[in-house]
Amino acid sequence: MSASAKIVLRKKPNSKGMFPLAIRITKNRRSTYKHLGQYVNLEDWDEKNIRVKKSHPNAKNLNNLLSSKLSEVDKGLMNLQSENNDVSASQIKHNIYTPVSNLTFFDYVNEHLDALEADRKINRHTTDSALATYVHDFHKSKELRFQEINLRFLKKFKTYLMGNRNLTQTSALNVMVMIRLIFNRAITDKVVSKDLYPFGKGGFKIKFPETIKIGLNKKEINKLEEIMGLTEVQRHALNIWLFSFYFAGMRVSDVLFTRWSMVYDDRLHYRMGKNTKIVSLKIPEKAFKILKCYQKNKNSVDDFIFPEMKKADFSNPKDVYNKVKVATSKFNKHLRIVVKMAGIDKKVTMHIARHSFGNIAGDSIHPLMLQKLYRHSDLKTTINYQANFIHKDADEALDAVINF
């Protein structure tokens, strides 16, 4: 009896009430499942036509991804069954994802980009798409096999990036991180052997150079809070920056997505765009003053607090991404003028609000509390980040030696 493969919606929802999509491989009335890492609501699944319904905002991208995955399994079934008909469904699943696949590095890149688009991660999609272009330009072909990506290839590629393409070391290593991600996924899917892994011990090591994180101090923050004589657009840019700072360096996209419905019980409740975490923070009195400035433009409880996203088409992730990008660029442009007017000799962008919070927090707040305020998943991330702003012990040690 021949084996078959079919896209199915599994009936056990995740913690968010969404249902996983999987490929069901059946042989001799026994089935095994290959989960695809994609989840949809029950009402968005067309069981009869085995498709994501148009009611899903990213139906087209998801269906393309499903079609690609199913096609990959079908090819594997044909190859496997031509060689050996006496295998179980579980053996078929295992063997399809062994290192005999004809999938290339760019096949996996395209699947990765399709998944990002389906998940509406447009910022990441744009970045990784650009990084993949560097690999293509270097190799001059999309037929790049995983076996070709070895230590020598990566060393030559880094030289090309920093020489021919004039990238910084950090930018060049970001390309390597993307290659490592794709390679790891291919290994997980058993498309390529672990023995060919070109990174880590004995392979190419990715070590980013240390960067200097500069934040404003209390005196400089006070100057911004008290500055007068700003134009309307300059005041708005400063309000956005201060609002971000007052909430421990809230990301600019999260600031712009804030709605009046998220403000209740003197707290701000919102879902982070980066990792979908739910956050609830007390609204400082200084932040309340900013909210009052925008109350007159409130049309409904579900209206955006700040105006930039009011005309965004949320059915089009690229439109949302572009509006955030354009708004951030304008804020940074106006902030440069505001900072100069305040007599502050530091480069200030929207992201510096987070560095400024870290700089003022220093070592006076326990790392576990900072982890909660920064919304970091790992305490180690918080400790490493905050180390950029803790200088007291080193300063005292220096004074102890030279002050004689």
N, C-alpha and C positions, 0 to 999 in steps of 0.2 A: 504494500500500500504506500502511495506517495505521500510526502509531507506537504503541508500547506502553511502559509503565513497570512495573518490578518491583523489589521489595526483594531484594537478594542478599547473600550473605556472600562477600567477596573472599578468595581463598586464600593471600594473602601476609601472614603474621603480622607484628606489630610486634615491638619488642625484648623485650616481655614475653610473647610467645607468644600474644597475643590477635589475633583476626581482625576486620578492619574491615567494617562494614555500609555498603552503598551502594545508590543507586537506579540500576538499569540502564535506560537509554533506548534502544530499538531501533527502527530504521527501515531497510527494505530489507536485512534481515539484517546490518546494521552497528550496533554498539552503542557507547555512551559511558557513562561512569559519573559519578555525583555522590556523592562520599563524604559521610557524615553525621556524622562525628566521634565515632561510637560503636563500641566494640569488645567482643566477647564471646568466650568460649572455644568451641571447635569443638563440644564436647559439649552446649552450651547452645543450639544452633541447630537448629530443626525445619525442615529443607529442604523436606519435603513440604507442610507447612502454612504455610510462609514466616512463621514466628513465632519469637520467643525462647521457649525452653521454660520451664516453671514451675520447673525446677531452678535457674534464675538468680534470685538474691535480689531483683532489681528487674524481673522479667519484665513485670509489668503496666504499669509506667511506661514501660519501653522500647518495648513494643508500641504504647502510645498515641502515643508520639513518632514511631515509624515510620509509623503510620497517618496521622498529621497531615502528615508530610513527603510521603508518597505521594499523599495527597489533593491537596496543593498542586500537585504535578507533573501529576497527572491533569487538574486544572482548566486548567493552563497548556497542556497538549497539546490539549485540546478547543478552547480559544480560538485557538491557533496554527493548528491544522489547518483550522478553519472559514475562516481567512483565506488560507491558502496551503498547499497539499498538497505542493508541490515543494521540500521542505527535507530536509536530511540530519539524522542523529541528533545530530551535533555542533552543528549550527545550532539544533536544537530545544533542546538543553541550554543554549546561550548565550542564546537568545531568551526562554526561560521565566523567566530570572532578570534580565530587564531592568526598568527603572523603570515598567512598565505594570501591575505587580501590584496587586491590590485588598487586599493584606494591610495591616492597620493596625498602629499602634505596639503596641497591646495583644495583637494576634495574635503578634507577635514576643516580647513579654514572657511570654506563656503558654508558648511554645516554650522560651524561656530557662529558665523555672521548671521545666518538665517535664524538661529536660536535667539541671538541678542535682539534681532528685530522683532521676533515674535513676542519676546518678553518686554518690548518697548524700552529697551536700554539703548537709546539712540546715541547718547554721548559715548558710551563704550563701543558701540557699533562703528561710529565715525572714526574713533581713535584706532581700533584694531584693524579696520579696513585700510587705513593709511599705513599702518605698520606692515601689513601683509604686502603692500605695494613695494616696499623696500626689498623684501625677499624676492619678489618676482623680477624686479629690475636687476638684481644681482645675478640671479640664476638664469635670467632671460628665457624662461620656459615655465609653464604651469605643470609640467610633468616631473615635478620634484619628488623623488621617492624618499621615504623616511630613512632608508639605508644610506642615502647620500649625506644626510645631516650628521656628520661626525665632528670630532674636536677640530680637525683641520679646517673643515668647512666653516665652522663657527668663528674660528680665529681670523680667517681670511675675510669673512663677512663683516666682522667688527672693524677690521682695518678699512674695508670699503666704506662703511657707514661714517667713520670718523675722518677718513681721508677724502674720498670722492664726493660723499654727500655732506661733508662738513657738519656732522651732528656732534653734539656734546657727548661725553661719556654716559651721562644719565639717559639721554635720548636713545643712544645706541643700545644700552642695556635694557631699555623698555621694549625694544624690538625682540631681544633675546628672551625676555619674560613671556612674550606672546608665543614665540616658537616653543618654549618649554611647556606652556599650557597645552598647546596643540599636541605635542609629543606625548604628554602624560595622558591625555584623553585617548589617544591611539593605543597606548599600552593598556589602559583600563579596558578598552573594547577588544583587546587581544588582536589588534590589527598589526601590531609590531611587537617584537620581543623586548623584554626588559634589558636583555644583554646589549641592545643597540642604543640604550639611553646615553646621550652624549653630555649630560650635565652631572653636577655633583662630584663626589669623590673620584678623582682620576680623570674627570672630564672638565667641561667648561664651567667655570665658577662665576656666578653672577653676584657681584658685590658692589653695591652702589656707593659712590663717594658721599661723605658726610656733607650735609647742607646746613647753612646758617639760617636759623629761624629767628627773625627779628619782629618783636611785638612792641606796641606802645606801652609806656608806663602810666602810672596813675596821673601824674602831672599833665601828660600829653592828652590823656582821655578827658581830663577836666577842661583843657583848652578847647577841645572839639565840642564838648557839651555847652560851653559858654560862648562860643563864637557867634558874632552878630554880622549883619550886613550881607547875608547870603541871598542869592537868587532862589526862586522857587525850585528849580531843578537841582541846584546845589544842596538846598535844605533837604530835599527828598532823598538824594543819594546818601547824605549824612544820616538821615533817619533810618534808612535801610541798614547802614553799617552799624549804627549804635544798637538797633534792634537785634541784629545778629550777635553783637558783643554781649548784650545783656542776657542772652540765652546761651552763654558759654561757647560762642562761636558757631551758632546755628548756620548751616550751609545756605548760601544765597537762594538756591532753588527751593529749599524748604521755607524760607522766609516768604518768597513770592507766592508759594502755594497756600499760605496761611489764609484761612477763611474765618469769618466772624463766629461761625458755629463751633470753632475749635476753642473759643474763649468763653469759659464759664467756671463758676466757683473760684474766681480769682486765680485760675490756672490756665496754662496753654497746653492743649492736648493735640498732638499731631503724630502722623506716621512718617518716619524718615524715608526720603526717597531712595537713599543709598542702599539700605538693607531692610526696609519695610518695618523696622522696629517701632513700637508704640511708645511715645514719650509724653510724660506729663510733668510740667515744670511750673512752679509758682511764678506769677507775673510780678517782676520787680516794679516798684513805684515809678522808676524812670521809664520803664517800658509802657506803663499805663499812659504816661504823658504823650508818648508817641502815638499810641492807639487813638487817643482823643483827637489828634490832628486829622485823622482820616475818617472819623465817625460821620461827618457830614456827607460823605460820598457813599455811605452804606445804603444799598438798595434792598437787601434782604439779609436774613440771618446766614444764608449760605453764600453770600457774596464774598469775593476776595477782599482782604483788608487793603492790600496795595494794588494799584491799577494795572500793572504790567501784564497780568494773565487774564484780564477780563475779556479780552477779545481773542484769546487763544482757542484753536480748534483742538479739543482734547481727543477727538477721534483720529487725529493726525499727529502721531508722536514727534515727527520731524518739525512740525509747526511749533509745538510746545518747546522742543529743544532749542530751536532757532530764536524764539522769543526770550527765553532765559539767557541765551548766549548774548543776544543784542543788548538786553537790559543790563547784564553784568558789565559789558564793555562800556556802556554809557555811565554806569555808576563809578567805575574806576577812573574814567576820564574826568568826571566832576570832582571826585575825591582828591585827585592830584592838585586841583586848584584850591580846594578847601583846606587841605593840609598845609599848603604854602601860605595861605592867608593866616593860618593859625600859628605860623612860625615853627612848624615841626619839620625837622630835617631828616625825615625817614620816608621811604617809599611805602605808600599805603594803598592796598587793594582790598576788595571784599574779603579775601581769604585771610588777610592780616588781622581781622577781628578775632579769629580763633587763636592766632599766635599771641595777640594782646591779652586775651583771657588767660592763656597759659603763663605768660610772662608775669602777670600780676599775681596769679595764684601761687607761682613759685613752689616752695616746699611747705607752704603754710596750710595746705589742705591735704587730707589723707588721700593716697592714690586710689583707694576703693571708691571714695566719693567723687574724685575727678573722673574715674572710669564711668560712673553713672552720668555725670554731667556731659562728658564728651560722647556718650553713647557708644563706647568701644566694646566689642565683643570679648576682647582678651585684655586682661590686666597688663600683660607684658607690653602691649601696644601703648597703653597709657603711660607706663613707666618710661618707655623709650622716648615717647613724644615729650613728656614733661622734663626729661633730662636736659633738653635744649634750653630750659629756662631756670635751672637750679645752679646757682653759682656761689652761694654763701660759703659753703665749706672750702671750696678752692680759694675764694677771696681771703678767708681768714687764715688759711695755711700760707698763702703768699705773704700776707702782712706779718705773720709770725716769723718769717725768715728774714725779710728785708727791713723791718722796722727795728733797727738797733742803734 
